Amino acid sequence: MNRRRFLHAGPGAAMLAGGGAGSAAAPAAMEPLDYGRSFLQGKWAENRVRFWIESRTRIVDGDGAAPVDYYQCASCKSENTFAPKDLFHKDNYDFLPIFGPEDGVIFRRKAWLNADYRQVRKSAEMWEGQVYKLVRPRAVRLLRSNKEIREATDSAVPIVAQTEISDARTKLRAIIEYPVKTMNIHDGRDLYQVDTGPVAFPDLSRRHARMAESLSLAFVAFNAPGSADFVIEGPTPIAEAGREVARVYHYSRLESFRAANRLYACEPGS
């Protein structure tokens, strides 16, 4: 299904100050992370697992509640941790966690439409809570034109994007931040296009009892400062000869938003 929803965009491009280490007191604006060197580590003594952080989503409540950060971590496979042999589960599945200060989400994507695919949990139940190991870039420069974006791409400097969306009805705003893994450029036409994911995509159209319940996995694309497209993971039918034969979880739901997109060239931290 292809739906186009245009929400009110947040503030325009600007250099951002402040930070946030994933606490409920995170500021409404945020300074980019060094995504090559930022991690989240569990506290459970039996397995102090370390996850690479792939994206960060900050939810800002217009009614005055403190902003909250959610950290989406890299995917791995189901495993028999510390076993002497047969380290992968035979019935294997993709495993991906998102951590928030109070609640998180665990995604287990199997080959079929499994009922336990998405589970919202207390963060304290996920490896007994988390320790944030966040690194800031040594220097950050806002890319203010297509030419600067193309030049930064050519120079092989890490680029971090922030896509900001909001819903005037619910008074919720989100800043989705992520390293740009794929960048398309056309020098002759002075064009660029970001294509990156997964990211933690929030449903801002309603207020959830637990904000972590609003989060889905998505890929994001944009080629202009004022709009962004998402392809969001969800139940997807598979058809043969016009007949549905199965359903799986797949990136298939298309959404378009008015947005404030910012791109930063980031010199890695020391």
C-alpha positions, 0 to 999 in steps of 0.5 A: 500500500502506498500512502502519502501523509504530509505532517508539519515539519520541525525547525529548519537546518541549524547547527545543534548544541547539547547532547543526551546519553539516552536519559529521559532528560535528553534535550529537544535538539541533538548533536550527531554521534560518531556512529562508527564508535558508539555502542550500547552494552548490557549489564547482565553478568552472564552476557555483557553483550555489546551492540553497535548503535545504528540509529537514534530516535528522539521523541519530543512531546509538545505537551511538556514531557521530557524528550526520550531517546531510543537507540536502534542496534545492529541486527544479529542472528539467533545463537547458542551463546557460549556453547561449545559447538553449533553456535547458530540456532537451526531454526534461525531468525534475525534479532534486533533490539531497540533500547529506551530509558524505560522500555525497549523493543526486541524484533525476531524476524523468522522466515514466516509471520511469527507471532512473537516477532515484535515484543515491547519490554522493560529495558531493565529486562533486556540484559538487566539494563544498558550502559551507553558508550557514546562518542561524539565526532571530533568536528561536525559541519552542517552541509548547506548545499547540494554541492557541499553534500556531493563534495563531502561524499567524494571526500569519503568523510562520514556523513550523519543525517537527521530527519525531523517529522512531527504531527500537529494533532498529537503534538509529538515530534521526532528527530531520527538520526542515522549514519548515511550508508548509501549516498547517490550523487549526480555532479552534472545535475547537482543532485544527491539522494540518501538511502539508508536503514534500518532506522527506528521509525515512530508512529506519531499519529497517536499517543501510545501508552508506552512510546516504545510501542510506536516504533517500527523498523524502516529505511529512509530516502530523501533528496531535498531538505523538506521531505522524506520517504520511508519504507516500513517493515510490516506483514506483507502478503506473497502471491502466486498466480494471483493467490496469496500463499504466505505472509512474511515481515518485509519492508513494504509500506510506503509513507511520505512526510514533510520533514526537516532534513539535515546532513552533517560531515563528521570528523571521527572522534579520537 
